[in-house]
Amino acid sequence: MDEFFEQVEEIRGFIDKISENVEEVKRKHSAILASPNPDEKTKEELEELMSDIKKTANKVRSKLKSIEQSIEQEEGLNRSSADLRIRKTQHSTLSRKFVEVMSEYNATQTDYRERCKGRIQRQLEITGRTTTSEELEDMLESGNPAIFSSGIIMDSNITKQALNEIETRHSEIIKLENSIRELHDMFMDMAMLVESQVGKRCSPGLTWRGWRVMGLPVVGGEAGEQCSPAWVGAERK
């Protein structure tokens, strides 16, 4: 069991590291949003943090899966012992903690996306282009950076500044959504894990927008609300 508890402490340390990085990501988001032209160093630091979170999260997922497989093997042999119960309890605790910190990361990303979107909408209004939330979503989902600049006459410094911020915020959203998609499989595993352990429909804590960005169908919930993935019955058998 000594080796097992060493592994538990290692996983706990990784999860704490992710939590600390998520808080730093929030600070970087605020710094980037505070300036119409954020410096490249801050944006690079944000990308490094996101990359580190992804790498560390993959390590945690791998180690949790390894423990889960070991527990399943023990149960398959109909073994029941105090050690097995301890391992199951520790695995459940670590899994929930991992889900919580990654759900917080997802919420942080979703909030940042909405704030970037709000900046784009305000700058479009400055240029005289009023857009509804739905129209803006269609523009963002097109993935075409030029879609915002078409039709804008750059006849003043204010318009140029507005256009520059629009392009900056759009670029941030594209990078953000790419990052979320890269974590697609992990979030799927998280949802299944929490659903099996807790059995709550909205237990993963991921927002409607977060699931949609990853291309996942959802049941219930509106933008900004928590909801669960729409599991297909055949996939669960």
WOPEJO-V704523 format. One line per field, one symbol per residue. ss: DSSP state (2 for helix, 1 for strand, 0 for the rest). A space follows every 10 residues. Layout:
ss=???
This chain:
ss=0222222222 2222222222 2222222222 2222000002 2222222222 2222222222 2222222222 2222220000 0222222222 2222222222 2222222222 2222222222 2222220000 0022222222 2200222000 0000002222 2222222222 2222222222 2202222222 2222222200 0000001222 2220000110 0000010110 0022220
